Amino acid sequence: MKSASSFRRFTMLAAALAWVLAASPAQAGSKSKSESKAKASFENTGVQPAAEGKIEFEGKPNASKLEIEFERLDPGPTYSLSCDGVVWASFRTDSEGEAELRFESKPGQPGAPMLPADPRGAHFALNDGAADVLTVTLNGPGEPADSQVKEKGDLPPGSLPAGVRTSTSFRRDKKGATRYEVKAQKLPAGTYSFLVNGVEEASVVVPKDGGKLKLRFADPQKRGKEMPLDFDPRGSIVELSHSSGALASGGGSPSIDGLDACVESEVEVPLARLAGVGKAESEFRVDDDCDKRFKVKVENVLEGAYDVYVDGILRGTMLAAFSASEGEVHGEIKWKTDPDDPGELLLDFDPEGALIEVKQGDTVLFSGFQTPAVPGAPGGICTETRTEVGFLNTGARPGAKGKARFEIEDDCETEFDVEIENLAQGSYDLVVGGVLRGSIVVGPFGEGDLDFETDSDDPDKLPLDFDPRGMLIEVFDGGTKILERLFPS
């Protein structure tokens, strides 16, 4: 491959996904020492048999970068690089069919492409306009045989006593051998369990206060103290627990400050009442630091215990009782990927798209799917849902902010609203999925909005003849993009 300076000739169009990356909070009282390194070769699909590519990622607190090099490509086409189906960049190669792309969490020069999202576990594809030429999965299941990975970091504390630290490390060499370690120190005496996605993989006794533990997993096993690594911690929820509760839990790959950012969203779904009285709803929320929360609640039901099933699996039981503050019988149960409240359970399952049922015994009282409905469903019946996300500021107009909201009513009427603020008086273009959808007029108070609806006689609302879900929402001031966000699908 040529050096970076050899590729100044080619033209690269950074994808319209310059996300502002939110720093995830470091462990209280300490500086984040997490890091992640991974590299692999692209796999050739056969479309261009000579084409080659390499990808390398280095994740450090507030200084992550992704470098991709291609060679022996046909020099004619305009290529697009996508990550999990979302285009990150379009470009042409030089005359020799070579190109180099670089993304950073803090671009080194104005206009340089930002790293749109955490690339770990993602699938990348290079397309020539007609078909995929090269593909690769980076640092996750499905990665190529020559993939190399080295990661280490701390697990976010749950109810850890002061001074206790839990760290993990993962390594994969180019021959495919893997090793995973979990360490903790200054632990109170007791029995500790290590779980992956809710399944216990190891248990160890710390005989006295101030003790430590070290768990080693390997595939293949080379040492007598190693346990078989028959699970993949990456992309999983790992937890160190004690009989008193979760001491530390988090992602199997370490959290990297300035890298972990998600599209903030919240979807509430009323559950249909099939028996009994009252009402119920489920709510799934993704925070901008990638924490996920799931909640089911019941109201105006009879007092008692209610089981919550997700895709046929019992995930918890909630107690409904009269609440003086609510003025009614109320009950709820909560799950979170990083529980920090004694009343929260570990979210080690995916509720998106799942069947949610509230039962007493064998009787299903409430039921519904935790997923947005499709407008115009047969019979004119839809599940009432609401999804709202905040825009990301590109940096062109510091201080500008806004949000987009998509709602479906139970009669299938659908609304899409965009609001912006902290801007100079004037007109701003709204682009959804690459198409100009209208202009937002900002008044003397620095605020403006644009509303769409599928069925409305209101002259202030535009017809909603497109579906914004899964599309990039952009706001422009003339030719300058000032706000953007990929709306949840």
N, C-alpha and C positions, 0 to 999 in steps of 0.2 A: 504494500500500500504506500501511497505517497504521503508526505507530511502535510499538515494543515495548510501551510503556505503555498502548496502546489495547487490548491483548489480555489484560489481567489477568483478564477475566471468564470466559474459556473454561476448561474442565477438561481437563487433559492427563494421561494415565496413561503414565508412562515405561515402555518395554518392559523386561522382566526380563533385561536384558543389560548391567548396569553393570560392564563389564570394568575391571579394574585395569590400566592401560596401562603396560607396561614401557618404560623409556627405553632406546633403543638407544645403544651406546657411541659417543661422539664420537671423531673422529680424535685419536690420541694427541698430547698436548701442545697442542691447540687447542680452542677452543670452537666448537660447531656453529653455522654461519651459514646453514643450510638454511632455505628458506621456500618455500611454495607457496600460490598464490591461484588460485581458479577460481570462475566464476559462469556461470549459464545459466538459461534459462526452461524450465519444464515443457512437454511437448507434450500437447495435449488429445486424448483417445481418441474423443471424440464422445458419451460417455455423458452428460456435463453440458456442453453446447457453450459455455457462458459461463465456465466455470471456468478460473482462471489460477493459476500458481504460479511462484515464483522460488527458486533455491537458490544459496547463496554459501558458499564454504569459504575459511578462512584458516588455514594451517598454519605455526606458529612453534614453536621449541623449547620444549616443556612449556607451551604456551599456544595450543593449536589450538581452533578453534571452527567450528561448522557452523550456519548460519541458514537457515531455510526459511519462506517466507511464502505463504499461500494467500488467494485472494479469489474472490468470486462462486460459492462452493460452495453447494449446497442445505444449509440449516441443520439439517435433521432427522437425518440418519444419524450413527452413530458411525464415524469414519474410522480407518483404520490406515495407517501409513507403514511400508513395508518397504524393506530394502536387500538386494539380491541374494536375495530370498525370505525374509529373516528380519525379523520385525516389530520395529521400533525403538520405536514409540509408537502409542498409541490416544488419540483425542481427539474432542471436539465443537467445532464452530465457534461464534462468537457469533451473535447474531440476524441479522447482515448476511452471514453465510456466510464470515467471515474468521477466520484463525488464524495464529499464528506459533509455530514450534518452534525451539528453540535447544539445541544439544549442545556441551559443552565438555570438553576433556581434563582440566581442573581446574574442576569446577563452582563457581560463585561463591556458592552458597548451599546449605545442607543439603537433601538430597532432590532437588536439581536433576539432570537426566539427564546422565550422562557420555556422551562420544562413544564409542560401542561399538567402532568399528573405523575403519581408514583408509577414508574415503569415495571416494578417488580411483580412478577406473575402475569404480566400482560403478553398478548400475542401481537407481534408486529408483522406487517405484510408490505412488500414493495410491489406496486402495481404499475404496469406500463400503459395504462389506459384501456386495456382489453382484458388482461388477466394478471394474476399474481405471479411474479417472477421469483421472488425470494421470500421466505417466511421464517420466523423464529419465535419461540416462547422464551422470555428472559426470566431466569431465577424463579422457577416454579414447575409444577407438574407438566410434562410434555416438552421440557427443555431438551436440546440436542445432547448427544453423547459427550461432546467436548466441553460442555458447560462447566464453568468454574465459579464457585460462590464462596464468599467469606463474610459473615455477619456477626455482630455482637451488639448487645445493648441491655438496658435494664427493663424489667417488667414494672409497669405502673403500680404503685402501692395501693392496696385496698385498706385492710385494717392492720398494716404492719406497725409494730412498735417502733419507737424512735431508734434510729441507728441501724435498722435492719435493711439490707439491700439484697435484691434478687436479680441476678443477671443470667443471660442466656447467650450461647454462641452456636453458630451453625457453619459447617464447612463441607464443600463438595469439590473433589479434585477432578482433573480432566479424564480420569479413568472411571469416574462414576462412584467412587467410594465416598460415603457421607458420615459425618460425625456431629452429634448434637449434645451440648452440655447445659446443665442448669445448676447454678450455684447460689447459695444463700448463706449469710453469716449473722452472728449475734442473735440467734434465734432462741426463743423461750423453749424449755424442755417440752416434749410432746411428740405425737405422731403426725407426720406430714404426708399429704398425697399430692402427686403431680398428675394433672389431667390435661388431655388434649381433646377439644370439642366435647367436653363432658365425660370422656372415658378415662378411667384411671390407668396410667401407664407405669406408675411406680409408687411405692410407699416406703417411707424411711422413718426411723425413730431417732430423735435427738435426745440423748439421755439426761442432759443438764442444761440449765440456762446459759446463754452466751455461746451455744454450740453452733455448728455449721453443717451444711449438707452439700454434697456434690453428686449429681446424677450424670452418668455418661451413657449415651446410646450410640451405636455404630452399626454400619452395614457396608462391608462385612465386619464381624467382630474380630478384633485383633488382640484384645487384652482381657484378662479374666474378670475385671471389674466392669466391663462394658455390658450393657443390656442391648438386646436387638433393636435396631431402629427400623421398626416395621410401620412407622407413620411418618407423614411429612408435616413438620411444624409450620412451614410457610403457608400463609393463607388460612391458618387455623387460629382458634382461641386457645391459649395455654394458660394454666392456672396452677398456682401453688396454694394449697388450702390446708387448713387446720380444722379440728372439730369445732372451733369457734367461728369459722367462716373463711372466706377467701382472703388470703394474706396479700396476694399479688396476682394480677391477671392482665392479659393484653394479647396483642397479635403475636403470632409465632415468628414473624420478622420484626426487627426492632423499629420503633418509631423514630423518624429522623426529623429534627427541628427544621422548619422551612420547606419540608417536602410533603408531609402528609396533609393533603387538602382534599376535601370532598365537596360535591354539590350539596349544599344544605337543602333539605327538603322535608316535608311532613305530609303524610297522607292519612286522613281519617276516614274510616269506613263504617257506617252503621250496619249492625248485624240484624238480619231479618228474624223477627220473633216467630218461632214455630210452635211454641207452647208456653203456658204460664202467663205472667204479667210483666209489665215494665219494658225496659229497652236496654240495649247493649251496643257497644261500639269497640272497634279495635283501632289502634293508632301506631303507625310505624314512622320513626323519625331518624334522619341521618344528619349529624352535626357537621360543621365545616372542618372539624378535626378528625372526622371519620368515625367517631363514636356512633353506635347505633342503639336506638331505644325502641322497645315494643311494649305496648300497654293494652290491656283489655279491661273494660269497666262495665258495670251494670248499675242501673238506677231504677227506683220504684219497683223493685222486685221483693219477694218475700225474704225475710231474714234467713240466713243459713249459708252453707258452704256450696260453692260452685266450681266445678272442674273445668279447666281450659284445655282443649285439645287443638293441636296444630298438625294438620294433615294426618289425623288419626292417632297422634301420639300425645299422651297426657304430659303437659309441660308445667302444670302447677294448679293449685287450688286457692281460690280467694274467698274471703269471708265477707258476706254482705250484712251490714248492721245499720241501725238508725244513726244518722249523722246530724247532730244539732246544727252544725254550720251549713250543711246542705239542706236541712229541713226535710229529709227523705231517707229511705233506705238506700245505701250506697256501698259499692264494693269495687276494688280494683286490684290488679296485679301487674307488676312491672318487671321487665328484663332489660339488661344493658350489657354491652360488650365489655365495659370497664366499670363494674358496679362499685360505687363509693358510698352507698347508703345501705344500712342493714335491711331495709325493706325491698331492695332490688335483687333479682336473681340474675345469674350469668346468662347472657344471650349467646348460646352456643348452637343455635339453629337459625335458619333463614325463613322469616315469615312472609317475605315478598311472594305474592302469587299463591300463597298457601290457603287451604281451607281452615277457617277458624270456627270452632264450635264451643259453646258454653253448655255444659251438661250437669244434670243431677242424676246420678245413677246411670241408667241406660237411656234416659230421656234427653233428647237434644232440645234445649230451650231456645237458643239463638245460633244462627249460622250465617256465614258469609265468607267471601274471598278477600284477602288483604291485597287488593290490586285495583287500580283505577279501571272503571268501566269504559267501554267504547261508545262514543256518542251515536245516537241513532240505533240503539239495539232493537232487535225485533220486538214488536209489541209495545214499544215506547216506554219500557221500564229499564231504568239504569240504577246503578249503585251510586249513592251520593258521595262524592269525594272532593277534596280540596288539596291542591299542591301549590306551595309558595316558595320561591327562592329569591335570595338577594343577588344583585349584580356584583360583578367584580370590576374594580376600577383599573383601567389600563395604564394610568399614570399621566395621561394627556391632560386631564382636568382634575387635579388633586381636590379631594373633598366631595366630588360628585358621587352620588349614590342613587340607588333605586331598587325596585323589586318587580318580579313578574308573578302573576297568580293565575292558576287554571282551575276552574270549578265545573263540576258536573252535577246537575240536580237530579232528583229521582225521576223526573219526567223527561230526562235526557237533554234538557236545555243546557247549553254549555257557554261559559264565559271565559274570556282571556283578557286580563287587565295588566297594563304596564304603567308603573309610576316612577318618576325621576325627580330629584331635588338637589338643592345646593348648586344650581347652575344659573348662568346669566340669562336674562330674558331673551327669548328668541325661539326658533323652530329647530327641532332635532329629529333626524330620520330614524325610524324603527325598521330594522331588517331582521326577518325571521327565516332561517333556512336559506340565506342568500338572496331572499326576495324582499324588496321594499314593500312594507305593509301599510305605511302611513307616516305622518309627522306628528310629533308631540310638541304642543305649544307650551312653553314655559312662561309664566306670567311674572309680574314684578316682585313676587315673593320667592322666586327661584324654584317653583314647583310646577309640574305638569303631568298629565296622564293621558292614556289612550286606551279605550275600552272596545272590546269586540264581543259579539253575542250571536248565537246561532238563530235566535228567533226573537227579534225585538222591534218595536215600533218607535223606540227612542232615537231621535235624530242625532243625538250625541254619541251613539254607539255604532261602530262599523260592523258589517256582517262578518261573522267568523266562518270563513270558507277554507280554512287550513287547520291542521293539527300541529300545535307548537311542540308537542312532546317528542323528545329525542332530537330537537333541533337547536342550533346555536342562535341565541337571541342577542342582537347587537344594537347599540345606540350610537349614532354618528352626529358630530357637529361639523357640518360640511363634509369634507373628505377625511376627517379625523375620527377614528373610533375612540369613544370615551368610556363606554360600559359594555360588558358582555357576560354571558353565562350560558352554558350548555344546559338546557332545560331537561329535567328527568324524563325518561321515557315511561 
